[in-house]
Structure formats: structure tokens, C-alpha cells
Amino acid sequence: MSEKQPAAEHRSKPTSAQFRSFVASGWAPRPDQPTPREPVADHTGARRDALGARFPGERLVIPAGGLKVRSNDCDYVFRPHTAFAHQTGLGGDREPDAVLVLEPTEDGGHEATIYFRPLAGRDTEEFFGDSRYGEFWVGARPRLEDVESELGIGARHIDELKDAVSKDAGEVTVRVVRDADAEVTALIDEIRAQTAQTQQQAGDDDDRDRHELDDELARVLSTQRLVKDDFEIDQMRAAVSATARGFESVIADLPDAVRRGRGERWVEGVFGLTARHEGNGVGYDSICAAGDHATTLHWIRNTGEIKEGDLLLLDAGVEVDALYTADITRTFPVTGHFSDAQRKVYDAVYAAQEAGLAAVRPGATFADIHAAAIRVIAQTLFDWGLLPDGVDVEATLDKEHGQYHRRWMVHGTSHHLGLDVHDCARARDEDYMQGTLTPGMIVTVEPGLYFKADDELIPPELRGIGVRIEDDVLVTATGHENLSAAMPRTSAEVEDWIARVWAERS
């Protein structure tokens, strides 16, 4: 792998032999017992087998990725690449620089090995002197045997990676997840270049495009996550439950959010506290949008005030330790009751969501969800006289010459959900947008209406109102299960929810 440029070091470190001897001594023995096996290990083997079956006889390289600098010598909290997490079961902030290699075997299968940086000895410079990896600075890493016991998979030191992926170069097709780790990708490309030169000298022409090989691996890894196994569904249930608790914490603190100023930041902090306490953190930057900010689809600045009479659109999800995330939106009247105009918009969005939910069933297509919800949106806007003169519902739904309704709902109604908030994004269009809904898939249903404060094509009473309702839905054998159904959705239920939480708080 390429050499990293050393950064300027402004910390003083003792380097004498006497100190080295002193710092390495006087420590209690490390525990001998191996790390218990994680329940996810009962599922990841099947995932790797399914992946390997798509690429028989080929070496598959799936990096976790490395640490990323936030500023100067401070790194962001590490999150492994989604493909690595899915195939290994490692979540949380584990293990930077690790690489999963699926090595083809003679019987047509693959042997899985994780290459990572294991716990260093106390007599090493790394132990006390390495501020990025050292145990004194960032805590103890697992040993090789710990990972093998925990995940039921072979483990080797990261220093052995180069020899492992170079083995039989030219005889074995190698694929790598290119966007996971630039250094690992560079290593694989270097090996490929050397092999190609040797083959050309020998008169052997292999003109397969390496990027196409890697892109296909990325697509298969992404497509594999479309249908969740039992472990994943359980994790999603946990993420949704934690998110519901986070929303209730926000409701309880709505009066404080109004009183303290910069209320959107207060809401973000309250939900983030729950997310961090309940799991790894938030699955994406929370949208805490009050008033006209709710009409900006991805409002993540969260710098605004929350005022009496506002609606608060909260789009947030807890990411559990295994990295599965919920993605739920509710729109709350800050004072506890909707105004007539707010209720009118809210109830229209609720009707659209009901239509979208009804479309979630096995055998339907993913696109059916949006088609059902957006028809209700279009009909509503037509009934309210907001579409241009001469444009009826069918005319605006015309994808080539219409789409006027998209002024007020520009986004789609659904996406897949799991380890990524917008999961399976590399899957082919025919498997995703045009794909058939299958039991085990988890999707969102999230229509909205967004009337900006400066939109002169709408009545004044609707300006500055943004509403979205979003739920996480599991496709079942007989239809669907709304995983977030315990969180009230109708306008009357939302008002009752707020009243209940405030009563319990007092």
C-alpha cells in the first residue's frame, strides 16, 4: 500500500530505553478468555456464501475503510463501509483499516479472512506513543483470536494483506470495493497493472475492464441487502423503537425549545442524546425544521427559532450499534394543536401516505408506492385549484408533459432502508426502482407537501407550511407491517400524543 506522509508532531514523547522498559512493565495480565460469539455471526456466513456464489473462483476484497481526518490531527468517529459491515457483522466504530478477503477454494466456495491491526504488545512504541492507534490514546483493540471467536471467521494481521491479495496474480480474478479504501484500491490496481504487463509480454491479452469488475461487485453487494434476514429485521425493530423514544423526548421538550431560543438546535440535541444513548448515534443528520424551514427538503442546518404556532417537521432516525437505522418523520404543532390551515395540509399528506402504504405488498413494484401516493397529492392540488388552468390530474401525472404537482412535492415517496438510510443505492434500476416487492424488504413511505413562504401561486394561509409523514415498512408474505405504527399519524392522534407526553412530563 502507498506510504502515508508523516504529519508534523507537536507532542513530546519520552524515548529513552529506561522509559520504554518502565512503561512496558507493571501491568496486570490480559484476560485469556476469548470474546463471546456474536449472534450476527449466525447470519453473516450465509451472506458471504451467497456473495461468493455469484463470483465462483474469484478473490473478493471488501475494505472497511480508514480513519478520516476531521481537522488537523483529530479524526471523525469511524464507521465501517456498509458492505464490510454487512458481510462481517462488525458495527459501531470497528475496525479501521480492516479488509475482508473472500478467497476462492477448490470446492467452488470461498474462505473468509479479516485482515486488521490487532492489539499491540505493551513493549511496542504503538502501545504508548501512537496517538491514532495506540492503546493509551484510543483504547485496546481486539486480538486476532478475539475476532475469530466473535465472528466465526479467520483473522490475520493487516501486514499480511499484500501477500494475500497478490497470491496467484494473473491466475485469479480479483474484485475490490473501490470506494471503500483508496489505499487498498491502489494496491489492487498496482497488482493488476503488474499482472497485465506480464501477460502482455507473454502474449496473453486480458482486456476486461477492471472498473467494470469492481462495479459489478458493488452492485451485487448492494442488491444483496434488498431483502433483510431475521437478524436485520430485529435490528430494524430496535432502531424504530429507539427512534420512537427519541421523538417522545423531543415532544416533552417542545416548550423548552420555544423558550430557550435556537429551538431547532435544542430539538437536534435532545434527539441526538437519545440516539447516542440508545445506539451508535443518529443514522443521518437530523432534519429539525420549524416554520418555513420545513419546506426545505434537506434542512439540516437546524439554526432556526421555534415559535408558538409553528409546525415542527422532525425527520430523524436512531442508528443502533449494529449500524441499522430507522428513518421516520412526524410533523408536530408546537403548541399542541393544528391550525385549520395546518390541519388541511396535514390531512392531505396523511391521505397520500395511506395510499402509499396500501400499495406495499409482495408482487407489487417499488414504483407502485410512489404512484399511489402522488396520485392523491395531484388530486388534492387539483381540488384546491393550484394546478395550472386546463391541467387535470391525468395531465399533471403525465411524466413527459406534466408533473406540475412536483412544485409542491419534488421528492419520491419511498426508498430502501437498512444499514444505510438510503440503502442498496448501487442496485440496478431493474432491481430497485422497477423491482418487485419481496417479503423481507424494508422501505419508507413518506409523502409530503411543501408550501414555501414566498410562493405566490398558493393562498396566503398555506404559505410557510411544510408537512411530511414517514414510516418504515416491512414487506411481509401477506402484505406489510408498519414497523413504526406505534407512533401516531393522524392529526387528531398527534395532538393526543403531544397532550399525553406533556401530561406525563408534568
ZAZAKE-207897 format. One line per 5 residues: number of its first residue (from 1); their letters; for each residue y, x, z of C-alpha. Coordinates in steps of 0.5 Angstrom, whole numbers. Example, Ala and Ser with C-alpha at 12.3 -4.5 7.8 and 13.67 -1.06 7.14 Angstrom:
2
1	as	-9 25 16  -2 27 14;
This chain:
506
1	msekq	0 0 0  7 2 -1  11 6 4  16 3 9  22 6 9;
6	paaeh	24 8 17  29 5 20  35 8 24  32 9 31  37 8 37;
11	rskpt	32 7 43  31 13 47  23 15 48  20 20 52  16 24 48;
16	saqfr	13 30 53  6 31 54  7 29 61  10 23 60  4 21 55;
21	sfvas	-1 22 60  3 19 65  4 12 61  -4 12 59  -6 12 66;
26	gwapr	-7 8 72  -9 1 68  -14 -4 70  -20 -4 65  -19 -9 60;
31	pdqpt	-24 -16 60  -30 -15 57  -32 -22 55  -31 -24 48  -26 -29 46;
36	prepv	-29 -36 46  -31 -39 39  -25 -44 37  -27 -51 35  -24 -50 28;
41	adhtg	-29 -44 26  -34 -50 25  -30 -52 19  -27 -46 16  -34 -44 14;
46	arrda	-34 -50 9  -27 -49 7  -29 -42 5  -36 -44 2  -32 -49 -3;
51	lgarf	-27 -44 -5  -32 -39 -6  -36 -44 -11  -30 -44 -15  -30 -37 -16;
56	pgerl	-37 -34 -16  -38 -27 -17  -30 -25 -16  -27 -22 -10  -21 -26 -7;
61	vipag	-16 -23 -3  -11 -28 2  -6 -25 6  -3 -27 12  4 -24 10;
66	glkvr	8 -19 14  14 -20 19  20 -22 16  27 -19 19  32 -24 22;
71	sndcd	37 -19 23  37 -11 24  31 -10 28  30 -17 30  24 -21 26;
76	yvfrp	23 -28 26  17 -31 29  11 -30 25  8 -36 21  2 -34 17;
81	htafa	2 -36 10  -1 -43 9  -7 -41 5  -9 -36 10  -8 -41 16;
86	hqtgl	-13 -46 12  -18 -41 11  -19 -37 17  -16 -42 22  -11 -38 25;
91	ggdre	-5 -41 27  1 -40 32  4 -33 31  -2 -30 29  -4 -24 26;
96	pdavl	2 -21 22  0 -16 16  -8 -19 16  -11 -20 10  -18 -25 9;
101	vlept	-22 -22 3  -28 -26 1  -33 -21 -2  -38 -24 -7  -45 -23 -5;
106	edggh	-51 -22 -10  -54 -29 -8  -48 -32 -11  -44 -33 -5  -38 -29 -1;
111	eatiy	-38 -25 5  -31 -27 9  -28 -21 13  -21 -21 16  -17 -14 16;
116	frpla	-12 -14 21  -9 -9 26  -13 -9 32  -11 -8 40  -9 0 40;
121	grdte	-11 4 46  -6 6 52  -6 13 50  -3 12 43  4 12 41;
126	effgd	4 5 39  2 2 46  9 4 49  13 7 43  13 2 37;
131	sryge	18 -4 38  15 -8 33  7 -8 34  7 -4 41  3 -8 47;
136	fwvga	9 -6 51  14 -10 47  10 -16 44  4 -16 48  -3 -15 47;
141	rprle	-7 -16 40  -14 -18 40  -19 -13 39  -24 -14 33  -29 -17 37;
146	dvese	-25 -22 39  -23 -24 32  -30 -24 30  -32 -28 37  -26 -33 36;
151	lgiga	-27 -35 29  -34 -33 27  -32 -28 21  -33 -21 20  -27 -17 22;
156	rhide	-24 -10 20  -18 -5 21  -13 -6 16  -13 1 15  -20 0 11;
161	lkdav	-17 -6 7  -15 -1 1  -22 2 0  -25 -5 1  -21 -8 -5;
166	skdag	-22 -2 -9  -29 -2 -9  -32 -3 -16  -26 -3 -19  -26 -6 -26;
171	evtvr	-33 -9 -25  -31 -15 -20  -25 -19 -22  -20 -19 -16  -15 -25 -15;
176	vvrda	-10 -25 -10  -5 -30 -7  1 -27 -10  7 -30 -6  4 -28 1;
181	daevt	5 -21 2  9 -17 -3  5 -10 -1  -2 -13 -2  0 -16 -8;
186	alide	3 -9 -11  -4 -6 -8  -8 -10 -12  -3 -9 -18  -4 -2 -18;
191	iraqt	-11 -2 -17  -11 -7 -24  -7 -2 -27  -11 4 -26  -17 0 -28;
196	aqtqq	-14 -3 -34  -12 5 -36  -19 7 -35  -22 1 -39  -17 2 -45;
201	qagdd	-19 10 -45  -27 7 -45  -25 3 -51  -26 -4 -47  -21 -9 -48;
206	ddrdr	-20 -14 -42  -13 -18 -44  -14 -23 -39  -7 -24 -35  -7 -22 -28;
211	heldd	-2 -27 -26  -6 -33 -29  -12 -31 -25  -8 -31 -19  -4 -37 -21;
216	elarv	-11 -41 -21  -13 -38 -14  -6 -41 -11  -7 -48 -15  -15 -48 -12;
221	lstqr	-13 -47 -5  -7 -52 -5  -11 -57 -9  -17 -56 -3  -12 -58 2;
226	lvkdd	-11 -65 -1  -17 -68 3  -17 -66 10  -23 -65 14  -24 -68 21;
231	feidq	-21 -62 25  -15 -63 21  -14 -71 22  -15 -70 29  -9 -64 29;
236	mraav	-5 -69 25  -6 -75 30  -4 -70 35  2 -68 31  4 -75 30;
241	satar	3 -77 38  7 -71 40  13 -73 35  13 -80 38  14 -77 45;
246	gfesv	20 -73 42  23 -79 39  23 -82 45  26 -76 49  32 -77 43;
251	iadlp	33 -84 45  33 -83 52  39 -78 51  43 -82 46  48 -84 51;
256	davrr	49 -76 53  49 -75 45  55 -79 44  58 -77 51  58 -69 50;
261	grger	60 -68 43  57 -65 37  52 -70 38  47 -68 32  46 -61 35;
266	wvegv	44 -65 42  39 -69 38  36 -63 35  36 -59 41  32 -65 45;
271	fglta	27 -66 40  26 -58 39  25 -58 46  19 -63 46  17 -59 39;
276	rhegn	16 -53 43  13 -55 49  8 -59 45  6 -55 40  9 -49 36;
281	gvgyd	15 -52 34  18 -56 29  15 -57 22  21 -56 19  29 -56 20;
286	sicaa	30 -63 23  35 -68 20  39 -71 25  44 -75 21  49 -79 24;
291	gdhat	54 -84 20  56 -82 13  52 -75 14  45 -80 14  47 -81 6;
296	tlhwi	46 -73 5  38 -73 4  37 -66 7  43 -66 12  40 -60 17;
301	rntge	47 -57 19  47 -62 25  54 -61 26  57 -68 27  59 -72 32;
306	ikegd	55 -78 34  60 -84 35  59 -91 38  57 -96 32  54 -90 28;
311	lllld	47 -90 26  43 -84 27  38 -82 22  32 -77 25  27 -74 20;
316	agvev	23 -69 25  16 -67 26  12 -63 31  8 -57 29  2 -56 33;
321	dalyt	-1 -50 35  -6 -50 29  1 -51 25  -1 -58 22  6 -62 22;
326	aditr	8 -69 23  14 -72 18  17 -78 21  24 -82 20  27 -87 24;
331	tfpvt	34 -90 24  37 -92 30  43 -96 32  46 -91 37  49 -97 41;
336	ghfsd	42 -100 41  44 -106 36  45 -106 29  51 -109 26  50 -114 21;
341	aqrkv	51 -110 15  47 -104 18  41 -109 19  42 -112 12  41 -105 9;
346	ydavy	35 -103 14  31 -109 13  31 -108 6  29 -101 7  23 -104 11;
351	aaqea	21 -109 6  21 -103 1  16 -99 6  12 -105 7  11 -105 -1;
356	glaav	9 -98 -1  4 -98 5  1 -104 2  -1 -99 -4  -4 -94 0;
361	rpgat	-12 -95 -1  -17 -91 -4  -18 -91 -12  -10 -93 -13  -6 -87 -16;
366	fadih	-1 -83 -12  4 -85 -16  3 -92 -14  6 -91 -8  13 -90 -11;
371	aaair	12 -95 -16  11 -101 -11  17 -98 -6  22 -97 -11  21 -104 -15;
376	viaqt	23 -107 -8  29 -102 -8  31 -104 -15  30 -112 -14  35 -111 -8;
381	lfdwg	40 -108 -11  40 -113 -17  40 -118 -12  46 -115 -9  50 -115 -15;
386	llpdg	50 -107 -15  47 -105 -22  51 -105 -28  52 -111 -32  47 -113 -36;
391	vdvea	42 -109 -33  36 -113 -29  30 -110 -25  26 -108 -31  31 -105 -35;
396	tldke	33 -100 -29  26 -99 -28  25 -96 -35  24 -89 -34  28 -87 -40;
401	hgqyh	34 -91 -41  35 -94 -34  34 -91 -27  41 -94 -24  38 -95 -18;
406	rrwmv	37 -88 -16  44 -87 -15  42 -90 -8  35 -87 -7  35 -81 -11;
411	hgtsh	28 -78 -8  21 -80 -9  17 -84 -4  11 -80 -2  9 -73 -1;
416	hlgld	2 -70 2  2 -67 9  -1 -62 13  -1 -55 14  6 -55 10;
421	vhdca	11 -61 11  10 -62 3  3 -60 3  -1 -58 -3  5 -56 -7;
426	rarde	2 -52 -12  -4 -57 -14  -4 -59 -22  0 -65 -23  -6 -69 -25;
431	dymqg	-9 -68 -18  -2 -69 -15  3 -74 -18  -3 -77 -22  -8 -76 -18;
436	tltpg	-13 -82 -15  -12 -83 -7  -18 -81 -4  -21 -82 4  -18 -76 8;
441	mivtv	-12 -75 4  -5 -76 9  1 -78 5  8 -80 7  11 -87 6;
446	epgly	19 -86 6  24 -90 2  31 -90 4  38 -93 2  44 -88 2;
451	fkadd	51 -91 1  56 -86 1  63 -87 5  66 -85 -2  62 -90 -6;
456	elipp	67 -95 -10  61 -98 -13  59 -102 -7  62 -106 -2  66 -103 4;
461	elrgi	62 -106 9  56 -102 6  59 -95 6  57 -90 10  50 -93 12;
466	gvrie	44 -89 11  37 -91 12  30 -88 12  24 -90 15  18 -86 14;
471	ddvlv	11 -86 17  5 -81 16  -1 -85 13  -9 -83 13  -13 -86 7;
476	tatgh	-19 -89 9  -25 -92 6  -23 -99 6  -15 -98 6  -11 -94 10;
481	enlsa	-9 -92 17  -1 -91 19  -2 -85 24  5 -87 27  4 -94 27;
486	amprt	6 -94 35  13 -92 33  17 -99 32  19 -100 25  22 -107 24;
491	saeve	30 -108 26  28 -112 32  23 -108 34  27 -101 34  32 -105 38;
496	dwiar	27 -107 43  24 -100 43  31 -97 45  32 -102 50  25 -100 54;
501	vwaer	27 -93 54  33 -94 57  31 -98 62  25 -93 64  30 -88 64;
506	s	35 -91 69;
